[in-house]
Each structure stands twice: as C-alpha cells, then as structure tokens.
Amino acid sequence: MAIVDISGLHKSYTTGSEVTNVLTGLDLRTREDEMIMIMGPSGSGKTTLLNLLGGIDKGQKGSISVDGREITGLDAKALNEYRRHQVGFIFQFYNLLPTLTARENVELGLEMLIKDKGELRERAEKYLRMVGLDDKMENFPQELSAGQQQRVAIARALAKEPTLILADEPTGNLDEERAAKIMVMMKRLQHELKITFIIVSHNSYLKEYMDRTLTLRHGVLETMDA
C-alpha cells in the first residue's frame, strides 16, 4: 500500500479577477520507508504541495490519501487530529522557543499526545538521543549550533512517531558539511523508524541521499534526470 497517494490534485489561488493555477492534476505515490525530494523554481508550488499534504490547505479537485486515509474531505477537527498524529514537520527555520531547553522544545510538540509527564520526558529524551544530542538535552537553543538546533527540530518531528514527515528546506540554513551530516542522520532514521520523508529543497547535492528526486514543473511532478 502506498503511504502517500495523490491523484489529480488541483490548486489555484484567486487575487481579484486573476487566477493563478499552481497544481494542475498532480499525481504522486510513495512507498513506506521512502525518501523523496521535490525540486523546482520559487513559486512552482512546492510549499503549496506540502501544505496540502499536511492538511494545512485544501485543493479544489483531486484526492490525497495518507496511509490509507483519505484526507481531502476531512473537516477542521479531523484535519487537526491528522496533523497531530500522522504528520511531522521540519522547516528551514527551526522554530524553537528560546526560553525552553532542547528537551522542553521536544516535549512541547507532544503535550497534546501524551499527558503523563514521565512518559512525556522519556519520549523526548529517546528521540534526542536518536539524533545524537544525549549531552545537549538541557541546553537552550542559543547554546546550540545551527546543526544542533536542526537536530532538535528533527527530534521534535520524529517524537510524534508519525507516518509521514514533511520537510521544507531542512538544510537551507546549514553549510554543505553540516547539511551532509544532517542528511546522513535523516537517512539512517528513515530506515530505522520506517518513516516516509517528502523533502522540498533547492539543493541539488541532496539528491544522493534520496530514493527519488522529482521536479515540480507546470503544476505536475516529473522524474528528474540523473
């Protein structure tokens, strides 16, 4: 069964009398434990696609199924539950709260899922260890390097134990050496945890870490030439 199954997805935006077609019948199927990168110029609709997959926005036509669940017609409450349980998000900007430690930042993303404080702490610490921050759990973001802050953000996404992780320019704020270390780690976790990753990036050198690289062009996805 495909983890992500998108069929005939259309999305447009209207500004005054002007209609901008962003996605024009897009199709995508992913396997379990697959890492896919989507490339394309600014304004091609990459972030729009992630927002639709994440249940943040809705298309006008077509269907999106995640782990066998059709999300296209879900109401706001059901979409909120879907985001809470099935999707993890990683962004270019780490979105860490500066007044919370690394552990507390991860815990914050779990508070709606886990009520027991001991279990909450245990889950946060487990995933911080998995991203190599055993000795940084009580550090505040300003005490961490850029790469370490992104590891906290990745731990926060993984700690929800989601089916799907959506990553928008996850290495965009890192130099190539640090980006490579992050990608090696994400690739390892992809296989260990059997999570599907869909990554949006402008960085073509990340292709070597991907199972597939696709280009979003004219509102549809095309296989990128090697």
C-alpha positions as CSV (number, residue, x, y, z in Angstrom):
1,M,0.0,0.0,0.0
2,A,1.2,3.5,-0.8
3,I,1.9,5.7,2.2
4,V,1.1,8.8,0.1
5,D,-1.3,8.5,-2.8
6,I,-2.2,11.7,-4.6
7,S,-4.4,11.7,-7.7
8,G,-5.4,14.5,-10.0
9,L,-4.6,17.3,-7.4
10,H,-5.5,20.8,-8.5
11,K,-4.8,24.0,-6.6
12,S,-5.2,27.6,-7.7
13,Y,-5.3,31.0,-6.0
14,T,-7.5,33.9,-6.9
15,T,-6.4,37.5,-6.5
16,G,-9.1,39.9,-7.6
17,S,-10.0,38.8,-11.1
18,E,-6.7,36.9,-11.6
19,V,-6.5,33.2,-11.2
20,T,-3.1,31.5,-10.7
21,N,-3.0,27.8,-11.3
22,V,-0.4,26.2,-9.1
23,L,-1.1,22.5,-9.2
24,T,-2.8,21.2,-12.4
25,G,-3.6,17.5,-11.9
26,L,-0.6,16.4,-9.9
27,D,-0.1,12.7,-9.1
28,L,2.2,11.1,-6.5
29,R,2.6,7.7,-4.9
30,T,5.2,6.8,-2.3
31,R,6.2,3.6,-0.6
32,E,6.7,3.0,3.1
33,D,10.3,3.9,4.1
34,E,10.9,6.1,1.1
35,M,12.7,9.5,1.0
36,I,11.7,11.7,-1.9
37,M,12.9,15.2,-2.8
38,I,10.8,17.7,-4.8
39,M,12.7,20.4,-6.6
40,G,11.5,23.3,-8.7
41,P,11.9,27.1,-9.0
42,S,10.4,29.5,-6.5
43,G,6.7,29.9,-7.0
44,S,6.3,26.5,-8.6
45,G,4.1,25.2,-5.8
46,K,6.4,23.1,-3.7
47,T,5.4,24.6,-0.4
48,T,1.7,24.5,-1.5
49,L,2.0,20.8,-2.1
50,L,3.5,20.3,1.4
51,N,0.7,22.4,2.9
52,L,-1.9,20.2,1.2
53,L,-0.2,17.0,2.3
54,G,0.0,18.4,5.8
55,G,-3.7,19.3,6.0
56,I,-2.9,23.0,6.3
57,D,-4.6,23.9,3.0
58,K,-7.1,22.3,0.7
59,G,-7.1,21.7,-3.1
60,Q,-10.1,22.4,-5.4
61,K,-10.0,19.0,-7.1
62,G,-8.4,15.6,-6.7
63,S,-7.6,13.3,-3.8
64,I,-4.9,12.9,-1.1
65,S,-4.6,9.7,0.9
66,V,-2.0,9.1,3.6
67,D,-1.5,5.6,5.0
68,G,-4.8,4.6,3.5
69,R,-6.8,7.5,4.9
70,E,-8.4,10.0,2.6
71,I,-7.8,13.5,4.0
72,T,-9.3,15.6,1.2
73,G,-12.8,15.9,2.6
74,L,-11.9,16.0,6.3
75,D,-13.3,18.8,8.4
76,A,-11.2,21.1,10.5
77,K,-11.3,19.0,13.7
78,A,-10.4,15.8,11.8
79,L,-7.6,17.6,10.0
80,N,-6.2,18.8,13.3
81,E,-6.2,15.2,14.6
82,Y,-4.5,14.1,11.4
83,R,-1.7,16.7,11.8
84,R,-1.3,15.8,15.4
85,H,-0.9,12.1,15.0
86,Q,0.2,11.3,11.4
87,V,2.5,14.1,10.2
88,G,5.7,15.6,11.4
89,F,7.0,18.9,10.1
90,I,10.6,20.1,9.7
91,F,11.3,23.6,8.5
92,Q,14.3,25.6,7.3
93,F,13.9,27.9,10.4
94,Y,14.0,25.6,13.4
95,N,11.0,27.3,15.3
96,L,12.5,26.5,18.7
97,L,11.3,28.5,21.7
98,P,14.4,30.3,23.1
99,T,13.1,30.1,26.7
100,L,12.8,26.3,26.6
101,T,15.6,23.7,26.7
102,A,16.1,21.2,23.8
103,R,14.1,18.6,25.8
104,E,11.3,21.0,26.7
105,N,11.1,22.1,23.0
106,V,10.5,18.4,22.0
107,E,8.1,17.9,24.9
108,L,6.1,20.9,23.8
109,G,5.3,19.2,20.5
110,L,4.0,16.1,22.4
111,E,1.8,17.7,25.1
112,M,-1.4,17.1,23.2
113,L,-0.5,13.5,22.7
114,I,1.0,12.4,26.0
115,K,-0.4,13.6,29.3
116,D,1.8,11.6,31.7
117,K,4.8,13.8,32.5
118,G,7.2,10.9,33.0
119,E,6.2,9.3,29.7
120,L,6.5,12.8,28.0
121,R,10.0,13.2,29.3
122,E,11.0,9.7,28.3
123,R,9.7,10.1,24.7
124,A,11.5,13.4,24.3
125,E,14.8,12.1,25.6
126,K,14.6,9.0,23.4
127,Y,14.4,11.0,20.2
128,L,17.0,13.5,21.3
129,R,19.4,10.5,21.8
130,M,18.5,9.2,18.4
131,V,19.6,12.5,16.8
132,G,22.9,12.5,18.8
133,L,22.0,15.1,21.4
134,D,22.5,13.0,24.5
135,D,24.6,15.7,26.2
136,K,22.6,18.7,25.0
137,M,19.1,18.0,26.3
138,E,19.2,20.7,28.9
139,N,20.8,23.3,26.7
140,F,18.8,26.3,25.4
141,P,18.7,27.0,21.6
142,Q,21.2,29.9,21.8
143,E,23.7,27.4,23.4
144,L,23.4,25.1,20.4
145,S,25.0,25.3,16.9
146,A,22.8,25.6,13.8
147,G,23.2,21.9,13.1
148,Q,22.3,21.0,16.7
149,Q,19.2,23.2,16.6
150,Q,18.0,21.5,13.5
151,R,18.6,18.1,15.2
152,V,16.2,19.3,18.0
153,A,13.7,20.2,15.4
154,I,14.0,16.8,13.7
155,A,13.7,15.1,17.1
156,R,10.5,17.1,17.7
157,A,9.0,15.9,14.5
158,L,10.1,12.3,15.0
159,A,8.9,12.1,18.6
160,K,5.3,12.2,17.4
161,E,6.0,8.9,15.7
162,P,4.2,9.9,12.6
163,T,3.6,8.0,9.3
164,L,4.9,10.9,7.2
165,I,7.5,13.7,7.7
166,L,7.3,16.8,5.5
167,A,10.5,18.8,5.4
168,D,10.7,22.3,3.8
169,E,14.3,23.2,3.1
170,P,15.6,21.3,6.1
171,T,19.2,22.1,5.4
172,G,18.6,25.6,4.0
173,N,20.3,27.3,6.9
174,L,23.3,25.0,7.0
175,D,26.6,24.9,5.2
176,E,27.3,21.9,2.9
177,E,29.3,19.9,5.5
178,R,26.6,20.3,8.3
179,A,23.9,19.6,5.7
180,A,25.6,16.3,4.8
181,K,25.7,15.2,8.4
182,I,22.0,16.0,8.9
183,M,21.1,14.1,5.7
184,V,23.1,11.0,6.8
185,M,21.3,11.1,10.1
186,M,17.9,11.5,8.5
187,K,18.6,8.7,6.1
188,R,19.5,6.4,9.0
189,L,16.4,7.3,10.9
190,Q,14.3,6.8,7.8
191,H,15.2,3.2,7.7
192,E,15.3,2.5,11.4
193,L,11.9,4.0,12.0
194,K,10.3,3.2,8.6
195,I,9.1,6.7,8.1
196,T,8.3,8.2,4.7
197,F,10.0,11.6,4.1
198,I,8.9,14.1,1.5
199,I,11.5,16.9,1.3
200,V,11.4,20.2,-0.6
201,S,14.8,21.7,-1.4
202,H,16.7,23.8,-3.9
203,N,19.9,22.0,-3.1
204,S,20.6,19.5,-5.9
205,Y,23.5,18.0,-4.0
206,L,21.0,16.4,-1.6
207,K,19.9,14.0,-4.5
208,E,22.5,11.4,-3.5
209,Y,20.5,10.8,-0.2
210,M,17.2,10.4,-2.0
211,D,15.4,7.3,-3.2
212,R,13.8,9.5,-5.9
213,T,14.0,13.2,-6.9
214,L,11.1,14.8,-8.7
215,T,10.7,18.2,-10.3
216,L,7.5,20.3,-9.9
217,R,7.0,21.9,-13.3
218,H,3.8,23.4,-14.7
219,G,1.8,22.1,-11.8
220,V,2.8,18.4,-12.1
221,L,5.7,16.2,-10.9
222,E,8.3,14.9,-13.3
223,T,11.1,12.4,-12.6
224,M,14.3,14.4,-12.5
225,D,17.1,13.4,-14.8
226,A,20.1,11.9,-13.1
